Amino acid sequence: MTQARYDPHPTCQRNSALHLDLRPDDQQSAVGRAIELGATLPALGQSGSESWQVLADPDGNPFCILQSQRDLDAGHSS
């Protein structure tokens, strides 16, 4: 399942027309794959206890990879 919403993200280098929240079957694998494809982990002050991971595409546009629906339904945090 993929969720998309309008969100001019304040940490963007320029205003994004779209902010993507992606909910993969396996969050850790999806984050790894995104990094392999050129995404970076911006320094946004995440504590590590969030159920989502903020990444930035090669142009600096942020997007989030959320925990899986299975983990969300089970009450697990990432």
N, C-alpha and C positions, 0 to 999 in steps of 0.2 A: 504494500500500500504506500502510495506517495501522497503527501499533503503539500500544497503550495498556498502561499498567502502573500499579499502585498505587504511589504515591510521595508521602508527605507532605513536600513540598518545603520546606526550611528557610527559604527566602527569601519564602515566601508570607505574605500578610497574615493568612491563616487557613489551616487545614489543608485541602488539596485531597483529595478522595476519589479523584481520578484525575489522572494526569499524562499528557498526550498527547505522543507523538513522532510527527510527521507526516513521511512521506517522499514528497514530490511529484515530478513529472517535472522540474520546474524550480524549484530552491530560491530563486533570486533573485526570480523572479516571485511565488512563494508568499509570501515575506517581504513584498514590496511590497504585495501584495493584503491580507495580514493587517493591515498598518499602515493601509491605506486603510479597513479595516473597524473600526479602533479599537484595534488592538494597539499596544503600546509596546515599546521596547527597554530593559529594566531594566539598571541599572548593576551587573553581576555580576562584572566583572573579566575578561570574555572578551578574549583577546588578538587575536582576528580570524583566527587560524590554525586554529580549530576547524572540524570538518566539519559542525557544526550551529549554529543560531542560536537562542538563548533569547529568547522574547518573553513578554509578559504580556497577558492579556485585559483588558478594561476594569475588571474587578473585582480585578485584580492577580494572578490565577492564572497561573503560568508554564506554558508549553508550548514544545516544541522543534520547529523545522523542520530536518530532516536533509537532507544532500545526496541527490541522486537516486540510485537504484539503479544507473543507468548509470554515473554518476561513481564511485560506490563500487566497482563491478566493475572499472572502468578504473584504479583506484588514484589518482584525482584527489582532492585536498583542495580544499575551497571557498575 
